[in-house]
Amino acid sequence: MTCRDFDEIVVDLARDQMMEVSARETGLAHAAACADCAARLAEQKNLTAALRALAEADGAEEAPPAGEARLVAEFRRQAA
């Protein structure tokens, strides 16, 4: 696997997404042998953890009714 190939799967690896076993194994082996890709994987794992924590913290937040209504109206306008 090349670093370019690794870049195509690093987000899936970091997020523990379903993927072909061979691709996962090859990607993890590449990261174990390549310091740059190992750093990229660690960075993506940290980013994923931070985004999940943010989503969890903001999970109870809701858009104000007026703002939500404006967004819905704009989506409908663009779809028309």
N, C-alpha and C positions, 0 to 999 in steps of 0.2 A: 504494500500500500504506500502511496506517495502522500506527502503532506497535503497536496491538493485534493486527493481522494478523501483524506481525513477531514478536511474542512467541510466536505459535503455531508458528513455524518456526525460531526462533533456535537451539534445541538441535540440530536436524537440520543446520543450517548449520555450527555449531561442530564437530560430529562428522563432517562430510563424509559424511553419510548420503545414500543414493540418494533423489532426489526429482525432481519435474518440473523440467525445465530452466527453464521460464518462472518458476516459483516461486523457484528459486534466484537467477536473474538479477534478478528484481524485489526480492527480499529484500536482496541485496547492494547493489543500487542505492539502496534505502531507507537501508541502513546508511551508505552513502557520503554521503548527504544529511542524515542525522539523527544528531547527536552523541550523544544518549541511547541510540539503538539501536546505534550503533557501539560505545559503551562496553559495552553489554549483550552484544554479540557477542564482544568481546575478553574479557570476564569469563567467558563460557561456554567460549571456546577455552582460556583458562588453566585453568579447572576441569577440562575434558576432559583436558588434558595432565597435570595433577596426578593425576587418577584413573588414567590409563593408567600413569603412572610408579609409582604405589602398587601397582597390580595386578601390574606386572612385577616389582617388588621382592618382593612377597609371593607370587609365583606358585609358589614351591617349598614354601610353608608348607602344612601339613595340619592339620586338626582332630585333637585327641587322640582315640583310639579310643573312650574312654568318653563324651566329649562328643558325638561323632558318633552313637553308639548312642542317647543320650538324645534327640537331635534327631529321628532317624528314628522312634523310638518315639512321640514327641509328634506328629509329622506323621501317623503312622498312626492315633493315637488321635483326632485332630481330623477325619480323613477318615471315620472310622467312624460 
